[in-house]
Amino acid sequence: MHIIKSLISLFLMSLLILGATSCEEALEKYPRASMADEEAMADIEGIEATLAGLYNRLQTGSYNHAEMNLAGGLLADQLKVADANSGRFIAYPTNREATSSFSFDRNNWAGIYNDINRINMMLYYIDDVEATEDRVNRVKGQAKAMRGYLYFDLMKIFARPPMYQSPLVEGEPLGVIIKTDPFLGIDEDTFAPRSTIDECYELIQDDFESSLAYLPDDNPDFPYYFTDISVRALLARLHLFLGNWQEAVNYAEEVIAYPDASLVEAENYLDAFADAPGAESIFELGYTSADRPGMNTSVQGLAYQEGAVGYGDIILRHDLQELLDEFRGHGDVRPEMTKDYNKEGQDVVYQTKFRGYRGERYWDDIRIIRTAEMFLIAAEAHAELGQFDQARDYLVELRDHRVIEDVDDIQVEDNLDDFIDFIMTERRVEFFSEMSHRWFDLRRRGMDIPKGCPDNDPGHPVSFDDYRVVGRIPNAEIEANENCIQNPGY
Amino acid sequence: MREKLFFSLLLLFMISFTTAVAQITVTGTVTSAEDEEPIPGVSVSVRGTTVGTTTDVDGHYSIEVPDEDVILEYSFVGMQSQEIMVDDQRTIDVELEPDVVGLDEVVVTGYGVQRRRDITGSVSSVRSQEIEGMPVTGIDRAIQGRAAGVQVTSGSGVPGGHVSVIVRGIGSFTSNDPLYIVDGVEIETGSMSGRSASHNALAGLDFNDIESIDILKDAAASAIYGARGAAGVVIITTKRGEEAEETEFNFEISRGYSEGISDLDMLDGPDFARLNLATFENYVGYYEPQREFLYDRGWADFPIVDGEPDFTAEPDFSNTPHHDWVDAVNRSGEVWDARLTARGGSEKTTFFTSLSHNATQGHIIGYDFARSNFRVNLDHQATERLSFDMQASANITDQNTTRTGGAFTNPILSAYFVPPVNRMYDEEGNFVNHPRDLYGMVPSHSIYSVEKDHNIATTLKTVLNMSANYEFTDHITYRATFGIDYNHNDDEQWYDPRASDGIAANGILYDYEYTIYSYQTTQTLNFNYLAGDAHNVDGVVGFETRDRIFRNTQVIGENFPNPHMNVMNAAAEVVGWGGDETERSRRGAFSRLNYTYDDRYMLTLTGRYDGSSRFGAENRWGFFPAAALGWRLSDEPFMAGIDNLDNLMLRLSYGTSGTDAAGTYAALGLWSGGTQYLGDVGIYPTQLPNRYLTWEESTTLNLAINLAAFDGRMNLDVDLYNRWSEELLLDRPLPASTGWTSITENVGRTLNEGVEISLHTVNIQRDNFQWSTDFNISFVQNEILELLPGQDFFSTRRKVGRAINDWFIEQWAGVNPADGRPMYYDKDWNITYNPGYADRHWMGPIQPTRYGGITNELQIGNFAASVFFQYSGGSYRFANHNRYVQMHNTANLNQLASTWHDRWQEPGDVTEVAQPVYGNNYPGEVAPPTSSTSRIIERVDYVRLKEINLQYTIPRSLTQRYNIDNMRIFVRGANLLTWDDYSGWDPEFTGSDFFTYPQGRTVTIGINTSF
């Protein structure tokens, strides 16, 4: 009896314990939150989702949102950090490297190459998927334009500008590493060296130009995506960097002629930044409540304060304040996009271009290209070509849309130096706390960074030749890639 | 213990068959030689037969034996067994001596038990007596300093917080956590919380329920756990019931008080104001705005000239206020603990059950912990050959860690950061709560936040398992176990809309849930065979499965109508969410064979074949073999003449075990979702595939000697080992230009070399006076032997020839006496003012190279005492807080008192504290200075009086009339004294120290009663 009872129990227990699956089957486990490479790139939906993922990446705080809008201003002579601060960005105003908060170079290198690899994967797989030509072209056009845009940013940060290529990197005018094929896995060994500056700009130009062949002329995705018109604006910017003045003029004028992005009247200019899409926007990154950039990664969080909103760490430098006061004196509305504030005893001035629109904290669309830039590019390129009248016309038209009273003329002599001085100042005022324009403008023209501490603004002038004008390539790249040469000085 | 009990039970069943031939009745009483009290439950059996009984509650027994030539064996847990020839005796009274030798102690070796004297692998054991009643939470913390080769360090002193247990040093880049087995079931460890600063899944286990902890250290011992044995195995065995006529109850209650171990010496208000002004003026010279600011706030006085303050005059700081923020966040910690256990049972069924509750109020505001624990262990003999055992335990912990780490509302951090010129309360006695009211980097009032906010992790852990044992024959037993380990944690973190972290969003609620559950099945066949007198073979073969499911959900809500409506339903906006489920599985077959010849020569062969779902199909399975030899020299004829030698044994083992600590889907190329652009769903690649990914392996060569002498009064164990860890899982850095920053690969090789010594001595053993000492010390050294072919260095703190995670850092060279500037060393050890990346040097190791403990136990009559010192040395600590409280460039944060008093002032001053200059703007410096320099790396050596335990047993004559068998009163102290040079709070932690909650100095008083 006992034996039978025991055996029955034993049998039942064994049944419970021995599962029905085989060992090998039990060890096949797949995630529910992810999918495999083959699955992701198998259809047009996956590739389109990859493109959406890339736009999402462009929005991030460490790239276009907070850092691209603030870092260059801090490195140049536009912005500084308040005495009472949360410790963020404190090395930037004095152009110091090697501090833990210095992420403008480090984050962007890895981040942008990750984006580039995704684009390379899309372009690698796109011809294998079934889809209408329109959908394929939309992906190809936007992906190529975005790759050109990303390489352009890499070059602006990590290489000498195309018109002033020395000091050289170990005797060569080195740009960045060019990758146009995807990196798919462990079996690959593509530890590439840096290409020359000219080769890199050729690639950028080629990406922009070839994207135009795919992007529809009627700009259906304007202004939140790369479109025919925004690529033309980027080409205008690119040729300005390259010193191809006629091409810069041509592209800029094409964009200026585009009706959906005309300059707004001065009375409406302040509102343009409170709207989405903003007036004068040729390309902007759209945000929704699902994005919520947050206090740490938004321009408003870092460069504005009101009560409990914002760290308010980043403020205008004193000499920019003085410049804005001067502009305010002759009726310009642009200085009104600032706010005086007392931050724990210090009188400071904040930007208010990014202050969260429609009452949403930390939530602003980011303007990558605005129409005003095209006017300034056209003016600069015309001046370089000796066409001072045309240059003057563009500057007058821009001023007329920035000053309440009518503007008929501007105070500038007909010579290149005076025009460049005028345009550089105009750009300072037009683009403060936007897209690091000032920093890239000084570099592109081979100018020194005119710092100094006349009124306790921090930092010392940085000569154009200084190694810190070019970003440090992350050490991890140098260590893992013996073919990659570090920029001198680091 | 379990085996003995099981054996006794079996014997009982045999009685019915054997009584017919019994002829002689022997009776008697078994008492303890220690206190002459009767011992119930002693097993009395006839040697070589199945005849046996146990003593009753008064220690009486009666047994029928077949004839006079038999030998009676008397055995009881914790007592030395005795054997007595019956002869013509009919009444045999026996006194059992306490078992101090430990040689007959049973060691749990995984899927079986062995006598300690027979064991060939390397196993450290901690027994219940050593750890019962310690005023700490977490069994992992209870074994600190008590087991050679086992290094226990707290991540913080947070009640219920994380503890790291490292067996024989770190050897892997990825995982150095040992495997934990409780009563045969692998259990989940580590943090279960997504919000708690320091959470420990083991904190819920009540170590008073534990009978023994055995730590398997070398491959010979751990290879039976193949897949997870590489970092050692901690086997926990809980207490079981014993047959008794009367159920024994035990009740214990205690209350303790604690305070933080130490504080830092900070600036007072006036000195802070002095430093503040000097920092500005050393940079730009006379700086009126700051003088005016200090004056306006009432932090500096200036002479009034013509009704206006004359700012050019020397400021007067004598009326500068001082508010002690450090004092304000400290409080008296309290611990309250109560537990009730019952054990007993009948012939067929025995049980052990316990119920306990612990409530701890931390010694810093905002930290609390509570634990409730319930356990039932049952054994049932169903038939002669079939038995069942069952363990069920459930515990719930509630841990509040309002805010920690770098948050400004971390009370510890803010207490040291907030300049002491800031008041805490306004004139009406209300908190100064406006977010921008405080001067300095910390914008918010942490004391107010701690009062309004909370961060509670509520964890339920349940371990249930049931086993059936069936004896096919006397030599072969089948055992089947089914176990469930279920863990659920619910995090609720609340940022009150009135307090600084919640004010901007009008309240934030984080609601996170984590569930981890695993099913384990184990089936084993145990066998033993005695051939003739000399050959003894025993062993086990088995098969095991484990499936683990991890599920989590996170929701973050904002914008609440009212501070008391703080559940997700009241949130106006959901601003963040997440959720995932992952599953992994293991399958394994294993075997161990022990062969003993003549009790002198021992051979153990172990192997396990394991498969893990984490790896690519091509490398999913691994085989882990080990072999060990033992030679008992003391039983050799040539040693026969040596007096007082109980045991002398040499052991040698060699073998391999594995670790599968890769990510759950580490071998697959993956894309993830969860992003969007203007509503279009987005995906992005997250992981490169690596189909070659496979097990980490560690191979151990272990040589050991055990020496026992003087009738158990001395026991010495010495182990020497080399452990090579290979195929290490490492996120190999890729050049970011590939689009990827790393790929998980099997690369690299490390070596751990070590020596472990433990010594147990009974110094005095008299009737009413006993003194024994346990000492252990371990030395361990880790070295990276290989990284990648052609690459011997990663900037992520790995270099061939150094230990894992050594610091790689700029070197501080002091302050230039001529001008007060900070100086650094460059790569060639020349002075530089602009240290760069290339100038860094290595420092380390991060882990201690020696550690151990010494315990002295005294018993004088009814009075018992134990004193336990724990020590550790050779580790290098990153005193991260010093980057902030020992700056010379800030006017924003309060600083160590030395920052002002020892600062450089004039040429010729030799000091470590530079002239304070705002923003470090010393002339000529373009690239300085990261504050992370060797200046804040400190070598840490310490000795700590970890525990004192005093107890007095009230004489039985006084308690017996109330039916109380035993009553003890005890006083315990923990962390009472520490000898160290460390500048921070607690030298015990390793790695980086950033305003970590220090451990408490605790005194506990309690009473324990058995009835």
Interface residues (C-beta under 8 A of the other chain):
Chain A: H2 I3 K5 S6 S9 L10 M13 S14 L16 I17 L18 G19 C23 E24 A26 L27 E28 K29 Y30 P31 R32 A33 S34 M35 A36 D37 E39 A40 G46 E48 A49 T50 L51 A52 G53 L54 Y55 N56 R57 Q59 D83 A84 N85 S86 G87 I90 T94 N95 R96 E97 A98 T99 S100 W109 A110 Y113 N114 I116 N117 R118 N120 M121 V176 I177 K179 P182 F183 L184 G185 I186 E188 T190 F191 A192 Y224 G286 T288 S289 A290 R292 M295 G307 A308 V309 E344 G345 Q346 R361 C453 N456 P458 R468 P474 N475 A476 E477 E479 A480 N481 C484 Y490
Chain B: V284 P289 F293 D296 R297 A382 T383 E384 R385 L386 P435 R436 Y439 G440 M441 P443 A468 Y470 Y478 A480 F482 S500 I503 A504 A505 T521 Q523 T545 D547 E573 V575 G576 D580 E581 T582 E583 R584 S585 R586 R587 G611 S612 S613 R614 A617 R620 T664 Y665 L668 G669 L670 W671 S672 G673 G674 T675 Q676 Y677 L678 G679 D680 V681 G682 I683 Y684 P685 T686 Q687 L688 P689 N690 Y692 P733 L734 P735 A736 S737 T738 G739 W740 T741 I743 E745 Q791 F793 F794 S795 G836 Y837 A891 N892 G919 N921 V926 A927 P928 T930 S932
